[in-house]
Amino acid sequence: MEKKQEQLIIEKMRKLSRERLQEILDFIEFIEKKEKEKGWIEFDEWAINLAKEKGFYNLTEEDILNIVKEYRRSG
């Protein structure tokens, strides 16, 4: 964000009531939450595509559990 934009936001916020500032904070936290969720969705899509690419898409959760258990035993 440009310094001008930051300064403008700060100036405008200084004129608002405490209640309005709380609304702004709530909105910012909402945006942060959405961005975090978006990151997980992107990760899930990446993982699914990788599994398809490597031929793992047909594995069940039980298959994966067994693979992990075997790996841990051998490690």
C-alpha positions, 0 to 999 in steps of 0.5 A: 500500500502506498504511503499516501493511502496509509496516511489517508486511512489513518486520518479518516480513522481518527475522525471516527467513533469508537464503535465505527473503529470496532467495525473496521477492526472486525472487517479487517479480521474478517478479511484476514480470516478469508485470506487464510481460508483461501490459502488452505483452499489453494493448498488443497487444490495443489495437493489434489492435483499432485495426487492425480499427477502421481497416480495417488488419487485412487488411494483411500484414507486407510491406504494412506494411513497404512503407508504412513505407519509403514514409513514410521516403522521403517524410519 
